[in-house]
Amino acid sequence: GPVFAYEDVPRMLGTTQSAADRRGKDYDGLADVVVAGETEVDPTAALDRLVEHGAKRVLALGGGAFNFALFDLDLVDEYFLTLAPSVIGGSTAPTPVDGRGFIIDDRKSLILVDCHQEAQEVFLHYRVL
């Protein structure tokens, strides 16, 4: 993907042992693979290992369940959301943040830092309060 296109940015990939065993060679030369969990990525362990390997900033690209875990552990400082011109729906449709969800008093509040449009997509950048 595009994150692997920037040559001047060191890249590390936090993943599970089972995924590294299956796909680790896919990232040879593109990213250092850092294992943090057997079958599910442990967000805290992943961040600890990435920092041990020299990471100063981490871009987390995960599914809704992983994103929920990051928010639930208060590990998100900034949130980037892209609105694309298509709609999917239904009770099984993926969402940016899945999981058990937050009760209203524990919800995560965001403040808009930037927004811009390119073609038909809108890019939103929020800071987590």
N, CA, C and O atoms as CSV, one atom per row, in Angstrom:
chain,resi,resn,atom,element,x,y,z
A,1,GLY,N,N,0.811,-1.192,0.000
A,1,GLY,CA,C,0.000,0.000,0.000
A,1,GLY,C,C,0.848,1.247,0.000
A,1,GLY,O,O,2.077,1.169,0.024
A,2,PRO,N,N,0.196,2.411,-0.027
A,2,PRO,CA,C,0.899,3.692,-0.104
A,2,PRO,C,C,1.843,3.954,1.061
A,2,PRO,O,O,2.859,4.625,0.881
A,3,VAL,N,N,1.533,3.437,2.265
A,3,VAL,CA,C,2.411,3.679,3.404
A,3,VAL,C,C,3.794,3.080,3.163
A,3,VAL,O,O,4.774,3.539,3.749
A,4,PHE,N,N,3.887,2.071,2.315
A,4,PHE,CA,C,5.177,1.448,2.018
A,4,PHE,C,C,5.885,2.144,0.850
A,4,PHE,O,O,6.987,1.741,0.478
A,5,ALA,N,N,5.276,3.173,0.271
A,5,ALA,CA,C,5.855,3.851,-0.881
A,5,ALA,C,C,6.862,4.928,-0.488
A,5,ALA,O,O,7.678,5.328,-1.318
A,6,TYR,N,N,6.825,5.406,0.749
A,6,TYR,CA,C,7.728,6.466,1.178
A,6,TYR,C,C,9.071,5.865,1.571
A,6,TYR,O,O,9.181,5.166,2.578
A,7,GLU,N,N,10.086,6.145,0.767
A,7,GLU,CA,C,11.388,5.523,0.987
A,7,GLU,C,C,12.117,6.104,2.188
A,7,GLU,O,O,12.937,5.408,2.788
A,8,ASP,N,N,11.852,7.350,2.562
A,8,ASP,CA,C,12.609,8.002,3.625
A,8,ASP,C,C,12.010,7.782,5.013
A,8,ASP,O,O,12.478,8.377,5.984
A,9,VAL,N,N,10.995,6.948,5.120
A,9,VAL,CA,C,10.349,6.685,6.408
A,9,VAL,C,C,10.581,5.235,6.796
A,9,VAL,O,O,10.174,4.325,6.073
A,10,PRO,N,N,11.245,5.006,7.955
A,10,PRO,CA,C,11.411,3.614,8.382
A,10,PRO,C,C,10.048,3.025,8.736
A,10,PRO,O,O,9.211,3.705,9.330
A,11,ARG,N,N,9.826,1.774,8.375
A,11,ARG,CA,C,8.534,1.150,8.608
A,11,ARG,C,C,8.703,-0.130,9.416
A,11,ARG,O,O,9.591,-0.946,9.170
A,12,MET,N,N,7.810,-0.265,10.392
A,12,MET,CA,C,7.743,-1.479,11.186
A,12,MET,C,C,6.299,-1.948,11.153
A,12,MET,O,O,5.369,-1.142,11.184
A,13,LEU,N,N,6.126,-3.231,11.091
A,13,LEU,CA,C,4.785,-3.806,11.025
A,13,LEU,C,C,4.560,-4.639,12.274
A,13,LEU,O,O,5.224,-5.657,12.474
A,14,GLY,N,N,3.620,-4.209,13.123
A,14,GLY,CA,C,3.238,-4.990,14.289
A,14,GLY,C,C,2.179,-5.998,13.876
A,14,GLY,O,O,1.159,-5.635,13.290
A,15,THR,N,N,2.423,-7.254,14.179
A,15,THR,CA,C,1.502,-8.300,13.745
A,15,THR,C,C,1.530,-9.457,14.740
A,15,THR,O,O,2.235,-9.403,15.748
A,16,THR,N,N,0.770,-10.490,14.453
A,16,THR,CA,C,0.750,-11.681,15.300
A,16,THR,C,C,1.779,-12.690,14.808
A,16,THR,O,O,2.253,-12.614,13.675
A,17,GLN,N,N,2.113,-13.632,15.674
A,17,GLN,CA,C,3.049,-14.688,15.287
A,17,GLN,C,C,2.474,-15.508,14.138
A,17,GLN,O,O,3.189,-15.841,13.193
A,18,SER,N,N,1.168,-15.840,14.216
A,18,SER,CA,C,0.576,-16.668,13.158
A,18,SER,C,C,0.585,-15.938,11.811
A,18,SER,O,O,0.831,-16.561,10.779
A,19,ALA,N,N,0.319,-14.625,11.806
A,19,ALA,CA,C,0.358,-13.867,10.547
A,19,ALA,C,C,1.786,-13.723,10.047
A,19,ALA,O,O,2.034,-13.791,8.843
A,20,ALA,N,N,2.727,-13.524,10.965
A,20,ALA,CA,C,4.135,-13.407,10.558
A,20,ALA,C,C,4.613,-14.707,9.931
A,20,ALA,O,O,5.355,-14.695,8.949
A,21,ASP,N,N,4.183,-15.834,10.504
A,21,ASP,CA,C,4.562,-17.132,9.938
A,21,ASP,C,C,4.000,-17.288,8.522
A,21,ASP,O,O,4.671,-17.825,7.640
A,22,ARG,N,N,2.760,-16.813,8.306
A,22,ARG,CA,C,2.107,-16.947,6.996
A,22,ARG,C,C,2.587,-15.913,5.988
A,22,ARG,O,O,2.800,-16.237,4.820
A,23,ARG,N,N,2.761,-14.647,6.440
A,23,ARG,CA,C,2.965,-13.577,5.478
A,23,ARG,C,C,4.196,-12.725,5.735
A,23,ARG,O,O,4.409,-11.736,5.034
A,24,GLY,N,N,5.010,-13.077,6.718
A,24,GLY,CA,C,6.156,-12.250,7.081
A,24,GLY,C,C,7.074,-11.936,5.927
A,24,GLY,O,O,7.596,-10.824,5.843
A,25,LYS,N,N,7.285,-12.890,5.030
A,25,LYS,CA,C,8.185,-12.674,3.895
A,25,LYS,C,C,7.608,-11.666,2.893
A,25,LYS,O,O,8.349,-11.110,2.083
A,26,ASP,N,N,6.292,-11.427,2.942
A,26,ASP,CA,C,5.676,-10.428,2.056
A,26,ASP,C,C,6.245,-9.034,2.296
A,26,ASP,O,O,6.194,-8.179,1.411
A,27,TYR,N,N,6.793,-8.800,3.504
A,27,TYR,CA,C,7.262,-7.471,3.870
A,27,TYR,C,C,8.778,-7.360,3.882
A,27,TYR,O,O,9.316,-6.341,4.314
A,28,ASP,N,N,9.479,-8.398,3.412
A,28,ASP,CA,C,10.937,-8.338,3.334
A,28,ASP,C,C,11.357,-7.112,2.533
A,28,ASP,O,O,10.932,-6.926,1.393
A,29,GLY,N,N,12.193,-6.284,3.141
A,29,GLY,CA,C,12.676,-5.079,2.475
A,29,GLY,C,C,11.716,-3.910,2.565
A,29,GLY,O,O,12.115,-2.779,2.290
A,30,LEU,N,N,10.466,-4.138,2.938
A,30,LEU,CA,C,9.488,-3.060,3.044
A,30,LEU,C,C,9.309,-2.579,4.472
A,30,LEU,O,O,9.117,-1.387,4.712
A,31,ALA,N,N,9.373,-3.516,5.430
A,31,ALA,CA,C,9.156,-3.172,6.832
A,31,ALA,C,C,9.786,-4.226,7.720
A,31,ALA,O,O,9.886,-5.396,7.349
A,32,ASP,N,N,10.211,-3.793,8.905
A,32,ASP,CA,C,10.648,-4.740,9.921
A,32,ASP,C,C,9.396,-5.290,10.587
A,32,ASP,O,O,8.532,-4.521,11.011
A,33,VAL,N,N,9.288,-6.602,10.685
A,33,VAL,CA,C,8.116,-7.237,11.286
A,33,VAL,C,C,8.360,-7.400,12.782
A,33,VAL,O,O,9.360,-7.985,13.199
A,34,VAL,N,N,7.430,-6.874,13.591
A,34,VAL,CA,C,7.501,-6.933,15.047
A,34,VAL,C,C,6.299,-7.729,15.533
A,34,VAL,O,O,5.157,-7.329,15.306
A,35,VAL,N,N,6.547,-8.855,16.199
A,35,VAL,CA,C,5.475,-9.745,16.651
A,35,VAL,C,C,4.989,-9.316,18.029
A,35,VAL,O,O,5.788,-9.089,18.937
A,36,ALA,N,N,3.653,-9.207,18.178
A,36,ALA,CA,C,3.047,-8.796,19.461
A,36,ALA,C,C,1.763,-9.578,19.681
A,36,ALA,O,O,0.671,-9.021,19.573
A,37,GLY,N,N,1.883,-10.850,19.985
A,37,GLY,CA,C,0.713,-11.693,20.221
A,37,GLY,C,C,0.759,-12.925,19.345
A,37,GLY,O,O,1.383,-12.923,18.284
A,38,GLU,N,N,0.093,-13.983,19.795
A,38,GLU,CA,C,0.086,-15.240,19.040
A,38,GLU,C,C,-0.926,-15.212,17.898
A,38,GLU,O,O,-0.564,-15.416,16.739
A,39,THR,N,N,-2.197,-14.959,18.226
A,39,THR,CA,C,-3.251,-14.964,17.197
A,39,THR,C,C,-4.007,-13.645,17.124
A,39,THR,O,O,-4.748,-13.417,16.168
A,40,GLU,N,N,-3.834,-12.767,18.120
A,40,GLU,CA,C,-4.412,-11.422,18.109
A,40,GLU,C,C,-3.329,-10.444,18.518
A,40,GLU,O,O,-2.524,-10.733,19.404
A,41,VAL,N,N,-3.308,-9.277,17.868
A,41,VAL,CA,C,-2.314,-8.274,18.219
A,41,VAL,C,C,-2.682,-7.663,19.567
A,41,VAL,O,O,-3.800,-7.184,19.754
A,42,ASP,N,N,-1.744,-7.683,20.496
A,42,ASP,CA,C,-1.892,-7.021,21.787
A,42,ASP,C,C,-1.418,-5.581,21.587
A,42,ASP,O,O,-0.218,-5.353,21.432
A,43,PRO,N,N,-2.341,-4.595,21.586
A,43,PRO,CA,C,-1.950,-3.216,21.275
A,43,PRO,C,C,-0.845,-2.662,22.161
A,43,PRO,O,O,0.073,-2.009,21.664
A,44,THR,N,N,-0.916,-2.913,23.464
A,44,THR,CA,C,0.103,-2.392,24.376
A,44,THR,C,C,1.448,-3.043,24.089
A,44,THR,O,O,2.466,-2.353,24.025
A,45,ALA,N,N,1.468,-4.352,23.917
A,45,ALA,CA,C,2.720,-5.049,23.610
A,45,ALA,C,C,3.271,-4.592,22.259
A,45,ALA,O,O,4.481,-4.428,22.103
A,46,ALA,N,N,2.388,-4.388,21.288
A,46,ALA,CA,C,2.833,-3.934,19.966
A,46,ALA,C,C,3.507,-2.572,20.071
A,46,ALA,O,O,4.583,-2.367,19.509
A,47,LEU,N,N,2.880,-1.638,20.788
A,47,LEU,CA,C,3.476,-0.313,20.933
A,47,LEU,C,C,4.787,-0.377,21.706
A,47,LEU,O,O,5.752,0.295,21.342
A,48,ASP,N,N,4.831,-1.180,22.773
A,48,ASP,CA,C,6.072,-1.333,23.532
A,48,ASP,C,C,7.190,-1.854,22.632
A,48,ASP,O,O,8.312,-1.351,22.683
A,49,ARG,N,N,6.889,-2.855,21.813
A,49,ARG,CA,C,7.920,-3.431,20.936
A,49,ARG,C,C,8.330,-2.452,19.844
A,49,ARG,O,O,9.505,-2.384,19.483
A,50,LEU,N,N,7.378,-1.697,19.317
A,50,LEU,CA,C,7.722,-0.717,18.293
A,50,LEU,C,C,8.628,0.367,18.872
A,50,LEU,O,O,9.587,0.788,18.224
A,51,VAL,N,N,8.325,0.821,20.095
A,51,VAL,CA,C,9.170,1.820,20.751
A,51,VAL,C,C,10.556,1.244,21.021
A,51,VAL,O,O,11.558,1.935,20.839
A,52,GLU,N,N,10.623,-0.025,21.458
A,52,GLU,CA,C,11.921,-0.675,21.677
A,52,GLU,C,C,12.750,-0.696,20.399
A,52,GLU,O,O,13.979,-0.649,20.448
A,53,HIS,N,N,12.066,-0.767,19.244
A,53,HIS,CA,C,12.758,-0.789,17.953
A,53,HIS,C,C,12.998,0.618,17.408
A,53,HIS,O,O,13.450,0.769,16.273
A,54,GLY,N,N,12.700,1.661,18.210
A,54,GLY,CA,C,13.020,3.029,17.806
A,54,GLY,C,C,11.869,3.855,17.280
A,54,GLY,O,O,12.093,4.985,16.846
A,55,ALA,N,N,10.654,3.350,17.296
A,55,ALA,CA,C,9.515,4.123,16.775
A,55,ALA,C,C,9.242,5.321,17.667
A,55,ALA,O,O,9.231,5.203,18.892
A,56,LYS,N,N,9.022,6.472,17.049
A,56,LYS,CA,C,8.662,7.692,17.774
A,56,LYS,C,C,7.202,8.055,17.516
A,56,LYS,O,O,6.536,8.612,18.388
A,57,ARG,N,N,6.711,7.746,16.337
A,57,ARG,CA,C,5.310,7.960,15.973
A,57,ARG,C,C,4.811,6.677,15.341
A,57,ARG,O,O,5.546,6.011,14.611
A,58,VAL,N,N,3.571,6.330,15.618
A,58,VAL,CA,C,3.005,5.085,15.101
A,58,VAL,C,C,1.711,5.397,14.376
A,58,VAL,O,O,0.832,6.069,14.916
A,59,LEU,N,N,1.600,4.914,13.163
A,59,LEU,CA,C,0.369,4.979,12.394
A,59,LEU,C,C,-0.263,3.602,12.477
A,59,LEU,O,O,0.293,2.630,11.967
A,60,ALA,N,N,-1.413,3.514,13.111
A,60,ALA,CA,C,-2.098,2.233,13.277
A,60,ALA,C,C,-3.132,2.070,12.179
A,60,ALA,O,O,-4.075,2.855,12.079
A,61,LEU,N,N,-2.952,1.060,11.367
A,61,LEU,CA,C,-3.906,0.729,10.311
A,61,LEU,C,C,-4.505,-0.610,10.679
A,61,LEU,O,O,-3.908,-1.658,10.435
A,62,GLY,N,N,-5.674,-0.571,11.261
A,62,GLY,CA,C,-6.284,-1.818,11.704
A,62,GLY,C,C,-7.753,-1.829,11.382
A,62,GLY,O,O,-8.319,-0.848,10.899
A,63,GLY,N,N,-8.347,-2.946,11.656
A,63,GLY,CA,C,-9.783,-3.056,11.504
A,63,GLY,C,C,-10.498,-2.442,12.694
A,63,GLY,O,O,-9.861,-1.941,13.621
A,64,GLY,N,N,-11.817,-2.482,12.665
A,64,GLY,CA,C,-12.622,-1.856,13.696
A,64,GLY,C,C,-12.370,-2.383,15.090
A,64,GLY,O,O,-12.364,-1.608,16.047
A,65,ALA,N,N,-12.158,-3.698,15.234
A,65,ALA,CA,C,-11.918,-4.271,16.562
A,65,ALA,C,C,-10.580,-3.786,17.121
A,65,ALA,O,O,-10.492,-3.449,18.302
A,66,PHE,N,N,-9.545,-3.748,16.289
A,66,PHE,CA,C,-8.239,-3.261,16.737
A,66,PHE,C,C,-8.323,-1.776,17.073
A,66,PHE,O,O,-7.765,-1.334,18.078
A,67,ASN,N,N,-9.016,-1.007,16.241
A,67,ASN,CA,C,-9.176,0.421,16.514
A,67,ASN,C,C,-9.894,0.641,17.842
A,67,ASN,O,O,-9.512,1.517,18.617
A,68,PHE,N,N,-10.939,-0.156,18.108
A,68,PHE,CA,C,-11.636,-0.039,19.385
A,68,PHE,C,C,-10.673,-0.302,20.540
A,68,PHE,O,O,-10.678,0.432,21.528
A,69,ALA,N,N,-9.850,-1.341,20.423
A,69,ALA,CA,C,-8.904,-1.665,21.488
A,69,ALA,C,C,-7.961,-0.497,21.748
A,69,ALA,O,O,-7.658,-0.192,22.901
A,70,LEU,N,N,-7.492,0.160,20.687
A,70,LEU,CA,C,-6.603,1.309,20.853
A,70,LEU,C,C,-7.306,2.450,21.580
A,70,LEU,O,O,-6.740,3.052,22.493
A,71,PHE,N,N,-8.549,2.750,21.171
A,71,PHE,CA,C,-9.312,3.799,21.851
A,71,PHE,C,C,-9.606,3.413,23.292
A,71,PHE,O,O,-9.493,4.244,24.194
A,72,ASP,N,N,-9.981,2.168,23.514
A,72,ASP,CA,C,-10.338,1.692,24.850
A,72,ASP,C,C,-9.161,1.799,25.813
A,72,ASP,O,O,-9.357,2.046,27.003
A,73,LEU,N,N,-7.948,1.616,25.314
A,73,LEU,CA,C,-6.743,1.712,26.138
A,73,LEU,C,C,-6.162,3.134,26.167
A,73,LEU,O,O,-5.070,3.354,26.691
A,74,ASP,N,N,-6.901,4.095,25.599
A,74,ASP,CA,C,-6.449,5.495,25.531
A,74,ASP,C,C,-5.085,5.630,24.861
A,74,ASP,O,O,-4.227,6.383,25.322
A,75,LEU,N,N,-4.896,4.896,23.772
A,75,LEU,CA,C,-3.632,4.922,23.047
A,75,LEU,C,C,-3.687,5.765,21.774
A,75,LEU,O,O,-2.721,5.790,21.012
A,76,VAL,N,N,-4.807,6.458,21.532
A,76,VAL,CA,C,-4.965,7.237,20.312
A,76,VAL,C,C,-4.850,8.724,20.637
A,76,VAL,O,O,-5.604,9.250,21.454
A,77,ASP,N,N,-3.900,9.392,19.989
A,77,ASP,CA,C,-3.733,10.839,20.146
A,77,ASP,C,C,-4.413,11.602,19.018
A,77,ASP,O,O,-4.997,12.664,19.232
A,78,GLU,N,N,-4.329,11.042,17.813
A,78,GLU,CA,C,-4.922,11.666,16.638
A,78,GLU,C,C,-5.690,10.607,15.868
A,78,GLU,O,O,-5.336,9.428,15.884
A,79,TYR,N,N,-6.745,11.042,15.196
A,79,TYR,CA,C,-7.594,10.109,14.449
A,79,TYR,C,C,-7.813,10.695,13.062
A,79,TYR,O,O,-8.286,11.822,12.921
A,80,PHE,N,N,-7.463,9.918,12.037
A,80,PHE,CA,C,-7.632,10.327,10.652
A,80,PHE,C,C,-8.732,9.467,10.040
A,80,PHE,O,O,-8.721,8.242,10.165
A,81,LEU,N,N,-9.664,10.113,9.388
A,81,LEU,CA,C,-10.804,9.410,8.807
A,81,LEU,C,C,-10.985,9.898,7.376
A,81,LEU,O,O,-10.983,11.102,7.116
A,82,THR,N,N,-11.140,8.966,6.460
A,82,THR,CA,C,-11.381,9.297,5.062
A,82,THR,C,C,-12.804,8.905,4.704
A,82,THR,O,O,-13.209,7.759,4.896
A,83,LEU,N,N,-13.557,9.858,4.183
A,83,LEU,CA,C,-14.902,9.572,3.702
A,83,LEU,C,C,-14.824,9.362,2.199
A,83,LEU,O,O,-14.428,10.254,1.449
A,84,ALA,N,N,-15.206,8.175,1.781
A,84,ALA,CA,C,-15.150,7.808,0.369
A,84,ALA,C,C,-16.570,7.776,-0.192
A,84,ALA,O,O,-17.527,7.560,0.551
A,85,PRO,N,N,-16.707,7.989,-1.488
A,85,PRO,CA,C,-18.038,8.098,-2.089
A,85,PRO,C,C,-18.700,6.752,-2.377
A,85,PRO,O,O,-19.033,6.446,-3.523
A,86,SER,N,N,-18.886,5.961,-1.338
A,86,SER,CA,C,-19.635,4.722,-1.483
A,86,SER,C,C,-20.266,4.402,-0.136
A,86,SER,O,O,-19.784,4.839,0.909
A,87,VAL,N,N,-21.328,3.647,-0.173
A,87,VAL,CA,C,-22.049,3.317,1.051
A,87,VAL,C,C,-22.226,1.813,1.119
A,87,VAL,O,O,-22.658,1.180,0.156
A,88,ILE,N,N,-21.887,1.249,2.267
A,88,ILE,CA,C,-22.226,-0.136,2.562
A,88,ILE,C,C,-22.991,-0.092,3.864
A,88,ILE,O,O,-22.848,0.860,4.631
A,89,GLY,N,N,-23.768,-1.061,4.118
A,89,GLY,CA,C,-24.552,-1.006,5.342
A,89,GLY,C,C,-24.951,-2.384,5.797
A,89,GLY,O,O,-24.568,-3.395,5.208
A,90,GLY,N,N,-25.718,-2.404,6.844
A,90,GLY,CA,C,-26.174,-3.656,7.406
A,90,GLY,C,C,-25.468,-3.939,8.709
A,90,GLY,O,O,-24.450,-3.327,9.029
A,91,SER,N,N,-26.013,-4.863,9.449
A,91,SER,CA,C,-25.476,-5.142,10.779
A,91,SER,C,C,-24.090,-5.778,10.744
A,91,SER,O,O,-23.391,-5.765,11.757
A,92,THR,N,N,-23.678,-6.329,9.617
A,92,THR,CA,C,-22.347,-6.944,9.536
A,92,THR,C,C,-21.345,-6.070,8.784
A,92,THR,O,O,-20.208,-6.488,8.567
A,93,ALA,N,N,-21.749,-4.870,8.387
A,93,ALA,CA,C,-20.833,-3.983,7.663
A,93,ALA,C,C,-19.724,-3.516,8.596
A,93,ALA,O,O,-19.977,-3.233,9.767
A,94,PRO,N,N,-18.495,-3.433,8.087
A,94,PRO,CA,C,-17.403,-2.959,8.941
A,94,PRO,C,C,-17.591,-1.487,9.281
A,94,PRO,O,O,-18.135,-0.713,8.493
A,95,THR,N,N,-17.133,-1.123,10.463
A,95,THR,CA,C,-17.151,0.276,10.886
A,95,THR,C,C,-15.741,0.651,11.309
A,95,THR,O,O,-14.925,-0.237,11.553
A,96,PRO,N,N,-15.430,1.942,11.403
A,96,PRO,CA,C,-14.072,2.328,11.807
A,96,PRO,C,C,-13.700,1.854,13.204
A,96,PRO,O,O,-12.533,1.564,13.468
A,97,VAL,N,N,-14.686,1.770,14.107
A,97,VAL,CA,C,-14.434,1.347,15.483
A,97,VAL,C,C,-15.540,0.382,15.879
A,97,VAL,O,O,-16.674,0.797,16.118
A,98,ASP,N,N,-15.212,-0.905,15.949
A,98,ASP,CA,C,-16.186,-1.937,16.319
A,98,ASP,C,C,-16.023,-2.270,17.802
A,98,ASP,O,O,-15.741,-1.386,18.611
A,99,GLY,N,N,-16.194,-3.511,18.146
A,99,GLY,CA,C,-16.027,-3.934,19.533
A,99,GLY,C,C,-17.291,-3.710,20.341
A,99,GLY,O,O,-18.371,-3.516,19.783
A,100,ARG,N,N,-17.150,-3.738,21.658
A,100,ARG,CA,C,-18.316,-3.610,22.529
A,100,ARG,C,C,-18.849,-2.190,22.583
A,100,ARG,O,O,-19.989,-1.975,22.996
A,101,GLY,N,N,-18.041,-1.211,22.170
A,101,GLY,CA,C,-18.481,0.181,22.174
A,101,GLY,C,C,-18.315,0.822,23.538
A,101,GLY,O,O,-17.943,0.167,24.511
A,102,PHE,N,N,-18.592,2.101,23.590
A,102,PHE,CA,C,-18.465,2.877,24.820
A,102,PHE,C,C,-19.835,3.329,25.280
A,102,PHE,O,O,-20.698,3.648,24.462
A,103,ILE,N,N,-20.038,3.357,26.594
A,103,ILE,CA,C,-21.259,3.984,27.091
A,103,ILE,C,C,-21.082,5.483,26.909
A,103,ILE,O,O,-19.957,5.964,26.775
A,104,ILE,N,N,-22.169,6.215,26.904
A,104,ILE,CA,C,-22.136,7.635,26.558
A,104,ILE,C,C,-21.155,8.417,27.440
A,104,ILE,O,O,-20.487,9.326,26.948
A,105,ASP,N,N,-21.055,8.085,28.728
A,105,ASP,CA,C,-20.153,8.823,29.617
A,105,ASP,C,C,-18.685,8.526,29.344
A,105,ASP,O,O,-17.818,9.297,29.755
A,106,ASP,N,N,-18.386,7.427,28.660
A,106,ASP,CA,C,-17.003,7.045,28.362
A,106,ASP,C,C,-16.627,7.291,26.904
A,106,ASP,O,O,-15.542,6.910,26.465
A,107,ARG,N,N,-17.521,7.925,26.158
A,107,ARG,CA,C,-17.252,8.138,24.732
A,107,ARG,C,C,-15.975,8.945,24.543
A,107,ARG,O,O,-15.555,9.687,25.431
A,108,LYS,N,N,-15.374,8.791,23.388
A,108,LYS,CA,C,-14.148,9.511,23.061
A,108,LYS,C,C,-14.531,10.771,22.296
A,108,LYS,O,O,-15.207,10.702,21.270
A,109,SER,N,N,-14.102,11.907,22.797
A,109,SER,CA,C,-14.405,13.180,22.144
A,109,SER,C,C,-13.228,13.593,21.281
A,109,SER,O,O,-12.070,13.369,21.633
A,110,LEU,N,N,-13.540,14.198,20.148
A,110,LEU,CA,C,-12.535,14.601,19.174
A,110,LEU,C,C,-12.714,16.078,18.855
A,110,LEU,O,O,-13.809,16.624,18.990
A,111,ILE,N,N,-11.632,16.720,18.431
A,111,ILE,CA,C,-11.708,18.087,17.939
A,111,ILE,C,C,-11.101,18.102,16.538
A,111,ILE,O,O,-10.028,17.542,16.310
A,112,LEU,N,N,-11.786,18.737,15.620
A,112,LEU,CA,C,-11.335,18.781,14.233
A,112,LEU,C,C,-10.092,19.658,14.114
A,112,LEU,O,O,-10.100,20.819,14.521
A,113,VAL,N,N,-9.031,19.096,13.556
A,113,VAL,CA,C,-7.783,19.810,13.342
A,113,VAL,C,C,-7.708,20.304,11.902
A,113,VAL,O,O,-7.280,21.429,11.647
A,114,ASP,N,N,-8.126,19.457,10.963
A,114,ASP,CA,C,-8.006,19.799,9.544
A,114,ASP,C,C,-8.991,18.966,8.747
A,114,ASP,O,O,-9.357,17.858,9.138
A,115,CYS,N,N,-9.404,19.512,7.642
A,115,CYS,CA,C,-10.207,18.736,6.699
A,115,CYS,C,C,-9.950,19.282,5.301
A,115,CYS,O,O,-9.847,20.491,5.096
A,116,HIS,N,N,-9.850,18.372,4.355
A,116,HIS,CA,C,-9.706,18.811,2.961
A,116,HIS,C,C,-10.305,17.760,2.035
A,116,HIS,O,O,-10.491,16.599,2.399
A,117,GLN,N,N,-10.590,18.210,0.849
A,117,GLN,CA,C,-11.200,17.343,-0.154
A,117,GLN,C,C,-10.240,17.159,-1.313
A,117,GLN,O,O,-9.605,18.108,-1.771
A,118,GLU,N,N,-10.144,15.920,-1.780
A,118,GLU,CA,C,-9.416,15.594,-3.005
A,118,GLU,C,C,-10.352,14.753,-3.838
A,118,GLU,O,O,-10.792,13.684,-3.416
A,119,ALA,N,N,-10.653,15.246,-5.030
A,119,ALA,CA,C,-11.630,14.587,-5.905
A,119,ALA,C,C,-12.917,14.385,-5.105
A,119,ALA,O,O,-13.490,15.357,-4.613
A,120,GLN,N,N,-13.373,13.159,-4.968
A,120,GLN,CA,C,-14.629,12.890,-4.279
A,120,GLN,C,C,-14.441,12.423,-2.833
A,120,GLN,O,O,-15.416,12.068,-2.171
A,121,GLU,N,N,-13.216,12.419,-2.343
A,121,GLU,CA,C,-12.961,11.972,-0.980
A,121,GLU,C,C,-12.724,13.159,-0.058
A,121,GLU,O,O,-12.175,14.179,-0.472
A,122,VAL,N,N,-13.146,13.015,1.202
A,122,VAL,CA,C,-12.934,14.031,2.225
A,122,VAL,C,C,-12.036,13.428,3.303
A,122,VAL,O,O,-12.312,12.348,3.824
A,123,PHE,N,N,-10.962,14.138,3.628
A,123,PHE,CA,C,-9.981,13.681,4.607
A,123,PHE,C,C,-10.146,14.511,5.878
A,123,PHE,O,O,-10.030,15.736,5.849
A,124,LEU,N,N,-10.418,13.833,6.992
A,124,LEU,CA,C,-10.633,14.486,8.272
A,124,LEU,C,C,-9.507,14.112,9.228
A,124,LEU,O,O,-9.101,12.952,9.305
A,125,HIS,N,N,-9.011,15.106,9.953
A,125,HIS,CA,C,-7.949,14.894,10.936
A,125,HIS,C,C,-8.451,15.442,12.254
A,125,HIS,O,O,-8.761,16.629,12.364
A,126,TYR,N,N,-8.531,14.579,13.258
A,126,TYR,CA,C,-9.024,14.951,14.574
A,126,TYR,C,C,-7.939,14.741,15.615
A,126,TYR,O,O,-7.062,13.893,15.450
A,127,ARG,N,N,-8.004,15.519,16.690
A,127,ARG,CA,C,-7.212,15.274,17.885
A,127,ARG,C,C,-8.141,14.687,18.925
A,127,ARG,O,O,-9.266,15.161,19.087
A,128,VAL,N,N,-7.695,13.669,19.628
A,128,VAL,CA,C,-8.510,13.028,20.662
A,128,VAL,C,C,-8.340,13.824,21.942
A,128,VAL,O,O,-7.221,14.104,22.370
A,129,LEU,N,N,-9.464,14.186,22.551
A,129,LEU,CA,C,-9.428,14.965,23.808
A,129,LEU,C,C,-9.308,14.053,25.011
A,129,LEU,O,O,-9.264,14.529,26.145
